[in-house]
Amino acid sequence: METFTKIINDEKPVLVDFHATWCGPCKMMAPELQRFAQNNKENVRVLKIDIDKNQPTASQFNIQGVPTLILFKKGKVLWRQSGAMSAQQISEAVKSKI
């Protein structure tokens, strides 16, 4: 199994969705994120991290609220946004950074 560190250090950009099962906006955004992932699978990898099951990782990136999206490439944070977004908004933000 790939480690989180190995995944975010990849050449291919990785969009990480820090979320929680109890989070209403996270549930609302899930189909939008899935749509984004489907439409951009060639260019961007999408990874979902449950902050309750992965507290050390959430702490490492100072996740204060969910959902929080962080775009990584070669281990560097290219973009970060908290709050629910549509697939279109995610796409526009990510494309402007990669």
C-alpha positions in Angstrom: 0.0 0.0 0.0 1.3 3.5 -0.9 2.0 5.8 1.9 0.4 9.3 2.1 3.9 10.9 1.9 4.8 8.9 -1.2 1.5 9.8 -2.9 1.8 13.6 -2.3 5.4 13.6 -3.4 4.5 12.2 -6.8 5.1 14.0 -10.1 1.3 13.9 -10.8 -0.6 16.5 -8.8 -2.7 15.1 -5.9 -5.9 16.8 -4.6 -6.5 15.7 -1.0 -10.0 16.1 0.4 -9.8 16.3 4.2 -13.3 15.4 5.3 -15.4 13.8 8.1 -18.3 11.4 8.0 -20.4 13.7 10.3 -19.8 16.8 8.1 -22.9 18.0 6.2 -20.9 20.1 3.7 -18.5 17.2 3.1 -21.5 14.9 2.2 -22.9 17.6 -0.1 -19.5 18.1 -1.8 -18.8 14.3 -2.3 -20.6 13.9 -5.7 -18.9 17.2 -6.9 -15.5 15.9 -5.9 -16.3 12.6 -7.6 -17.3 14.4 -10.8 -14.1 16.4 -10.7 -12.0 13.2 -10.2 -13.8 11.5 -13.1 -13.3 14.4 -15.4 -9.6 15.0 -14.5 -8.3 11.5 -13.8 -5.6 11.8 -16.4 -4.1 15.0 -14.8 -4.9 14.9 -11.1 -5.1 12.1 -8.5 -7.9 12.6 -5.9 -7.4 11.3 -2.4 -9.9 11.4 0.5 -8.7 11.6 4.1 -11.1 11.1 7.0 -9.7 13.4 9.7 -11.2 11.3 12.5 -9.4 8.2 11.3 -6.2 10.0 10.3 -5.7 12.6 13.1 -1.9 12.8 12.8 -2.1 13.7 9.1 -4.9 16.2 9.8 -2.7 17.8 12.5 0.3 17.8 10.3 -1.5 20.0 7.8 -3.3 22.1 10.4 -6.8 21.1 9.3 -9.1 23.4 11.3 -12.4 22.7 9.4 -13.8 20.3 6.9 -14.0 20.0 4.0 -10.5 21.3 3.3 -8.9 20.6 -0.1 -5.1 20.7 -0.5 -3.4 20.4 -3.9 0.1 18.8 -3.7 2.7 18.3 -6.4 6.1 16.9 -5.5 5.3 17.3 -1.8 4.6 21.0 -2.1 1.3 22.7 -1.4 0.1 24.5 -4.5 -3.3 25.4 -3.3 -5.5 25.1 -0.2 -9.2 25.9 0.3 -11.7 25.2 3.0 -15.5 24.9 2.5 -17.7 23.1 0.0 -17.1 23.8 -3.7 -18.7 22.6 -6.9 -16.9 20.4 -9.4 -16.5 23.5 -11.7 -15.0 25.6 -8.9 -12.6 22.9 -8.0 -11.6 22.4 -11.6 -11.0 26.1 -12.2 -8.9 26.4 -9.0 -6.8 23.3 -9.7 -6.2 24.1 -13.4 -5.0 27.6 -12.5 -2.3 26.0 -10.2 -0.9 23.1 -12.2 
